[in-house]
């Protein structure tokens, strides 16, 4: 899956492929799927209470691990552009990261990888 998003006036190419979970583990020493589930749940809980990010309270946002958000965003951008600088350096180019615009594509990319994993697991369990 591929998506082109705009952050702070810059075009960012995001890509999800089978290697992303391994890349994530190698860069951050954390399991991609465990973080993906936490990420999706935290934003799901927030969105169920309010579908408008601008109306979210500090309390709502306090349930979101922003470091995880940055890691998810960066790993999909890194998959799309191999020569991306390290996470901290890459983030320095942006004045703001609009959650309401960035979160939906990230969740879609995660869902695409999760569905692929679920299909593979189901196929492996089917009798032959």
trRosetta pair geometry for C-beta under 8 A, 3 or more apart (Angstrom, degrees):
i j d omega theta_ij theta_ji phi_ij phi_ji
1 15 7.3 160 87 -155 53 47
1 16 4.5 6 55 50 96 109
1 108 7.2 -147 161 133 150 94
1 109 5.8 -170 92 -119 128 68
1 112 4.3 -12 -16 166 148 175
2 13 7.1 -15 -167 -173 100 89
2 14 6.9 155 -157 87 50 59
2 15 5.0 -9 -106 -105 80 77
2 16 7.7 -153 -70 24 41 68
2 80 7.0 116 -136 -108 91 111
3 13 7.7 159 86 -157 45 46
3 14 4.6 -9 62 60 91 108
3 15 7.9 -171 26 -73 62 40
3 76 8.0 2 46 161 105 131
3 105 4.6 177 136 -157 164 124
3 108 7.1 99 -56 81 146 127
3 109 6.8 -105 6 -64 126 108
4 11 6.0 -10 -173 -167 103 100
4 12 7.3 153 -158 77 53 44
4 13 5.6 -21 -104 -103 76 65
4 14 7.5 -173 -82 21 25 76
5 11 7.7 149 81 -154 34 51
5 12 5.2 -24 68 64 83 96
5 14 6.2 26 5 -9 108 118
5 101 7.0 140 -167 146 115 97
5 102 6.5 100 162 -113 155 66
5 105 5.4 -138 -66 22 131 164
6 9 6.8 6 -180 -114 106 11
6 10 6.7 152 -155 71 65 35
6 11 5.9 -35 -98 -95 74 52
6 12 7.1 153 -106 15 21 83
6 101 7.6 -50 69 155 74 140
7 10 5.6 -28 69 61 72 90
7 12 5.3 18 11 -10 109 133
7 94 5.6 -37 143 -111 112 132
7 97 6.2 -6 -152 -121 120 68
7 98 7.4 -167 -129 25 72 85
7 101 7.8 168 -94 99 67 122
7 102 6.6 40 -92 -83 108 117
8 93 7.5 167 81 125 141 76
8 94 4.4 170 -2 -138 151 81
8 95 5.4 144 -131 32 131 79
8 96 6.0 147 -83 52 104 67
8 97 7.6 -49 -33 -80 107 48
10 93 6.9 22 -21 134 165 122
10 94 7.4 -110 27 -88 128 87
12 77 5.5 -46 -176 -113 110 114
12 80 7.7 106 165 76 66 147
13 77 7.1 108 74 -138 53 65
13 80 3.9 -166 115 161 90 138
13 81 6.0 109 63 -39 109 103
14 73 7.9 -77 -104 -156 122 57
14 76 4.0 16 -156 142 98 113
14 77 5.8 -47 -97 -75 70 55
14 79 7.5 43 -170 63 52 101
14 80 5.4 -125 -127 -29 11 143
14 105 6.2 123 48 145 155 125
14 106 7.6 -114 -153 -88 159 62
14 109 6.2 -91 146 -72 125 149
15 20 7.9 -167 110 -73 71 119
15 76 6.3 165 49 -173 39 70
15 79 4.3 -134 79 113 94 100
15 80 3.7 145 -4 -76 103 79
16 20 5.6 -42 -146 -25 62 156
16 76 6.1 -26 -68 -124 77 100
16 79 6.7 76 -90 97 27 159
16 109 4.2 167 -49 -164 133 94
16 110 7.8 -146 -112 -60 145 28
16 112 5.3 118 92 81 150 125
16 113 5.4 -118 180 -51 125 104
17 20 5.8 132 57 -26 54 96
17 79 6.1 177 22 -174 95 129
18 21 7.7 -47 178 21 44 98
18 116 7.4 -118 -90 133 82 148
19 22 5.4 -63 -163 46 60 111
19 23 5.7 65 141 -28 85 104
19 79 7.1 157 82 -125 97 109
20 23 5.5 -54 -143 36 33 115
20 24 6.2 37 157 -24 66 105
20 32 6.6 127 125 -143 81 159
20 75 6.0 102 -161 147 93 112
20 76 7.0 17 -133 -91 134 61
20 79 5.3 -25 -93 -78 96 147
20 113 6.4 -88 64 -100 131 146
21 24 5.6 -52 -148 33 31 115
21 25 6.5 31 155 -17 64 104
21 31 7.7 2 -167 -170 100 61
21 32 3.7 -139 -131 41 73 147
21 33 6.4 8 -125 -36 128 85
21 113 7.0 152 -45 179 102 138
22 25 5.7 -52 -148 37 34 111
22 26 6.2 32 154 -18 66 108
22 32 7.9 -53 -23 -14 25 135
23 26 5.7 -60 -148 39 29 110
23 27 6.1 16 160 -10 67 111
23 75 5.9 145 107 -156 113 103
23 78 6.7 -178 162 103 140 124
23 79 6.5 174 42 -77 166 93
24 27 6.2 -62 -142 42 24 102
24 28 5.8 -30 177 30 63 114
24 30 7.0 -68 149 76 94 79
24 31 7.9 49 109 173 115 20
24 32 3.8 99 70 -83 148 105
24 35 7.3 -142 168 44 138 138
24 71 7.1 87 -144 159 96 109
24 75 5.0 15 -87 -130 88 158
25 28 7.1 -78 -123 58 15 76
25 29 6.8 48 -174 -113 55 22
25 30 6.8 -138 -113 67 54 34
25 31 6.3 16 -94 -103 101 40
25 32 6.2 -79 -43 -26 82 91
27 71 7.8 166 104 -151 118 99
27 75 6.8 -174 47 -98 146 100
27 78 7.7 89 -60 74 160 173
27 87 7.9 116 166 -35 128 116
28 71 5.5 42 -83 -145 154 136
28 75 7.9 -68 -13 -68 125 125
30 34 7.1 -116 168 69 86 113
30 35 5.6 69 134 -46 121 127
30 71 7.7 19 55 164 134 165
31 34 4.0 67 84 12 113 112
31 35 6.6 169 88 -8 60 86
32 35 6.0 -67 -153 43 28 106
32 36 5.9 31 154 -26 68 111
32 75 7.7 -157 -118 137 112 168
32 113 7.9 -60 138 135 128 152
33 36 5.3 -48 -138 35 33 117
33 37 6.4 36 159 -21 63 101
33 114 7.2 124 -132 -102 93 86
33 117 7.0 32 -103 -36 132 179
34 37 6.1 -53 -153 32 28 109
34 38 6.7 25 151 -13 62 107
35 38 5.6 -57 -148 40 35 111
35 39 5.9 38 154 -24 69 108
35 68 5.4 -167 -164 -146 107 113
35 71 7.0 -50 170 90 155 133
35 72 7.1 -165 133 -68 117 100
36 39 5.6 -52 -143 36 29 115
36 40 6.2 27 159 -17 64 107
36 72 7.3 122 -98 -110 70 120
36 110 4.6 168 -155 -150 111 118
36 113 7.2 -107 -126 79 164 123
36 114 6.5 -171 132 -65 140 112
37 40 6.0 -54 -143 38 28 108
37 41 6.2 26 158 -17 63 110
38 41 5.9 -60 -146 39 27 109
38 42 6.2 25 159 -20 65 109
38 65 6.9 12 135 19 123 129
38 68 6.6 -78 96 -162 116 167
39 42 6.1 -59 -149 34 25 107
39 43 6.6 9 160 -4 62 109
39 65 7.5 -87 -91 54 71 99
39 68 5.4 -152 -82 139 100 123
39 69 6.9 144 -134 -81 110 60
39 72 5.8 85 -124 -52 165 152
39 106 7.7 -88 154 135 137 120
39 107 7.9 -159 127 -95 104 76
39 110 6.8 -157 84 -91 126 163
40 43 6.3 -66 -148 45 28 100
40 44 5.8 33 155 -26 66 113
40 107 6.1 113 -112 -132 85 94
40 110 6.0 -157 -63 112 113 148
40 111 7.7 114 -109 -65 137 81
41 44 5.4 -54 -139 37 28 116
41 45 6.3 31 160 -21 64 104
42 45 6.0 -52 -150 33 28 110
42 46 6.6 25 152 -15 61 107
42 63 5.2 -178 -149 132 97 92
42 64 4.8 136 148 -100 131 64
42 65 6.9 -175 -34 9 172 76
43 46 5.5 -52 -147 39 38 113
43 47 5.9 33 157 -18 70 109
43 64 6.7 59 -70 -106 71 115
43 103 5.7 174 -141 -167 147 130
43 107 6.5 -122 87 -77 147 126
44 47 5.9 -58 -141 40 27 106
44 48 6.3 31 157 -26 63 105
45 48 6.0 -52 -148 27 28 112
45 49 7.1 19 156 -11 59 106
45 63 6.4 -74 86 126 132 153
46 49 6.2 -69 -163 37 32 105
46 50 7.1 -48 167 51 68 84
46 56 6.2 14 -169 -122 112 133
46 60 4.9 99 -129 -178 97 104
46 61 7.5 62 -117 -78 139 45
46 63 6.7 -178 -62 68 100 121
46 64 6.8 -8 -40 -53 144 113
47 50 7.2 -94 -140 74 29 46
47 51 5.9 48 -165 -107 78 59
49 56 8.0 96 89 -113 111 84
49 60 6.5 -146 74 -110 139 120
50 53 7.9 143 114 -78 106 23
50 55 4.8 -138 -175 91 141 112
50 56 5.6 -177 75 -78 137 72
50 60 7.0 -48 32 -108 121 161
52 55 4.3 59 88 9 107 112
52 56 7.5 -165 98 -29 59 77
52 100 7.7 -2 -162 -111 45 135
53 56 5.5 -36 -159 0 45 120
53 98 7.9 123 89 179 156 75
53 99 5.2 173 -149 87 148 106
53 100 3.7 -137 14 -68 140 102
53 103 7.8 152 -81 14 135 138
54 100 7.2 -22 -32 -44 76 145
56 60 4.1 -111 -167 78 98 145
56 61 5.8 105 134 -45 122 90
57 60 4.9 111 52 1 69 96
57 61 7.2 -143 98 4 42 87
58 61 5.8 -62 -148 46 34 106
58 62 6.0 46 151 -37 68 104
59 62 5.7 -48 -147 21 27 117
59 63 7.8 30 154 -22 55 96
60 63 6.5 -61 -176 21 35 108
60 64 7.9 21 139 -13 63 105
61 64 5.6 -55 -162 29 52 113
64 68 7.8 -134 175 57 69 108
64 69 6.4 31 165 -43 111 127
65 68 3.9 58 97 7 111 115
65 69 6.9 170 95 -14 59 82
66 69 5.0 -47 -149 34 43 119
66 70 6.3 46 152 -19 69 100
67 70 5.7 -51 -149 36 33 111
67 71 6.3 34 151 -19 65 105
68 71 5.6 -52 -146 36 33 112
68 72 6.3 34 155 -20 66 105
69 72 5.9 -55 -148 35 28 109
69 73 6.4 26 155 -16 63 108
69 99 7.7 -31 -163 -116 150 97
69 103 7.7 -43 -140 -97 114 87
69 106 7.6 73 -151 129 72 173
70 73 5.8 -56 -146 39 30 111
70 74 6.0 25 158 -17 66 112
70 87 6.3 90 147 -174 109 120
70 91 6.4 -12 -147 -82 121 136
70 97 8.0 -136 -95 -47 81 178
71 74 5.9 -60 -143 41 27 108
71 75 6.1 24 162 -21 66 108
71 87 6.9 -23 -99 -117 58 148
72 75 6.2 -55 -142 33 25 106
72 76 6.7 19 160 -11 60 107
72 106 5.3 78 131 -166 120 127
72 110 7.1 -22 -154 -66 128 116
73 76 6.4 -68 -158 39 26 104
73 77 6.3 20 152 -14 66 112
73 97 7.5 -42 -101 -156 176 137
73 102 6.3 -2 -106 175 126 127
73 106 6.0 -58 -82 -92 69 131
74 77 5.5 -60 -146 42 33 110
74 78 5.9 36 155 -24 70 107
74 84 7.3 167 -166 138 82 145
74 87 4.6 -11 -124 -113 170 92
74 90 6.1 125 -123 75 107 148
74 91 7.7 -57 -77 -54 117 93
75 78 5.4 -48 -141 36 32 115
75 79 6.4 38 153 -23 62 102
76 79 5.6 -47 -147 32 33 114
76 80 6.7 27 152 -13 60 107
76 106 6.6 -159 3 -119 153 76
76 109 5.3 33 -114 148 141 169
77 80 5.7 -63 -154 41 33 109
77 81 6.3 -27 165 33 70 102
77 84 5.8 115 125 -106 97 158
77 90 7.2 148 100 177 144 149
78 81 6.8 -82 -132 65 25 65
78 82 7.2 57 -179 -117 66 31
78 84 4.7 -116 -103 46 68 139
81 84 4.9 99 95 -51 98 97
84 90 5.7 19 175 -94 99 136
85 89 3.9 -82 137 97 130 124
85 90 4.9 174 70 -61 88 78
86 89 4.9 79 61 18 79 107
86 90 6.7 -151 92 -12 33 94
87 90 5.7 -62 -144 35 24 111
87 91 6.4 21 162 -19 64 107
88 91 6.0 -55 -149 34 29 110
88 92 6.9 42 150 -34 60 100
89 92 5.7 -45 -159 14 35 120
90 93 6.6 -49 -177 13 41 110
91 94 6.1 -64 -167 34 53 105
91 97 7.8 -42 -144 -52 94 130
94 97 5.8 62 133 -64 149 80
97 102 6.0 -21 176 -9 89 157
98 101 4.3 39 100 22 115 110
98 102 6.1 141 81 -12 62 96
99 102 6.1 -70 -131 47 27 99
99 103 5.3 29 178 -30 70 116
100 103 6.8 -33 -117 24 16 111
101 104 7.6 -66 -170 26 24 100
102 105 6.7 -71 -165 42 40 101
102 106 6.3 32 151 -19 75 115
103 106 5.7 -65 -148 39 33 111
103 107 6.1 31 161 -19 71 107
104 107 5.8 -57 -145 37 31 110
104 108 6.3 33 157 -21 65 105
105 108 5.5 -53 -147 36 35 115
105 109 6.4 37 154 -21 67 103
106 109 5.7 -54 -151 34 32 111
106 110 6.4 33 151 -18 65 105
107 110 5.6 -52 -147 37 34 113
107 111 6.2 36 154 -20 66 106
108 111 5.7 -53 -146 37 30 112
108 112 6.4 36 153 -24 63 103
109 112 5.7 -51 -152 31 31 115
109 113 6.8 25 153 -12 63 104
110 113 6.0 -61 -155 40 32 106
110 114 6.0 28 152 -18 69 111
111 114 5.5 -56 -139 40 32 111
111 115 6.0 33 161 -21 67 105
112 115 6.1 -52 -143 34 25 108
112 116 6.5 27 154 -19 59 107
113 116 5.7 -55 -151 35 32 114
113 117 6.4 31 152 -19 65 105
114 117 5.6 -54 -150 36 33 111
114 118 6.2 34 152 -21 66 105
115 118 5.5 -52 -145 36 33 112
115 119 6.3 36 155 -20 66 104
116 119 5.9 -53 -148 35 30 111
116 120 6.4 29 154 -18 63 107
117 120 5.8 -55 -149 36 31 111
117 121 6.3 31 153 -19 65 107
118 121 5.8 -55 -149 36 31 111
118 122 6.3 29 154 -18 65 107
119 122 5.8 -57 -147 38 30 110
119 123 6.3 30 155 -19 65 107
120 123 5.8 -55 -147 37 30 111
120 124 6.3 30 155 -20 64 108
121 124 5.8 -56 -148 35 30 112
121 125 6.5 22 156 -15 63 111
122 125 5.9 -64 -150 39 30 107
122 126 6.8 45 151 -39 64 97
123 126 5.7 -42 -154 10 36 117
